[in-house]
């Protein structure tokens, strides 16, 4: 099994361009997450989806939108990229939002640079 | 609201020395706590987790952590550091809404 797959792995955007980061999991998990990682700030939650059809804002949602397309896929869209969105983005999933003893599984990340 | 704080953004040890990475939690209810490791240019992987029961939790690669309710701590230790342990380590907890919240991370360097 592939686990959590993110595409693309690297991307360079110009300021104002838009793009969608894709995430898919093959573990039949209910919950999915998008994080950004910046030096010295750990991982900050952008958006969270507890289950198919639901999404919720995290700590840093401004400038982003998400779509939980189906149980497998959770995409993150930047409508008008800004240099402040230069970061490494991680997608994660976990089995059951009601069971807080279950761990999350992470993708390999997307390294995004906005110039 | 549940949260975690990691003390020390960077820790440096010599090969063979004790590794101690600190994590304190804030929670109004008994938390489930996690330690993740991130090797350079990779995603995060689970090292260990505390759920219920035994307060000393053993994980992969010789790491362990002890849940201390009286100190609201969940520090990560390894008796003898190896060069391959150089990575960034994150403590994490779920909040009541099911969101996984991370500490700021601690970068571990291991000197030969």
Interface residues (C-beta under 8 A of the other chain):
Chain A: X4 X31 X33 X35 X40 X41 X42 X43 X44 X45 X48 X50 X56 X58 X90 X92 X94 X97 X98 X100 X101 X103 X104 X106 X107 X108 X109
Chain B: X6 X9 X32 X34 X36 X41 X42 X43 X44 X45 X46 X49 X51 X52 X90 X94 X97 X98 X99 X100 X101 X102 X103 X104 X105
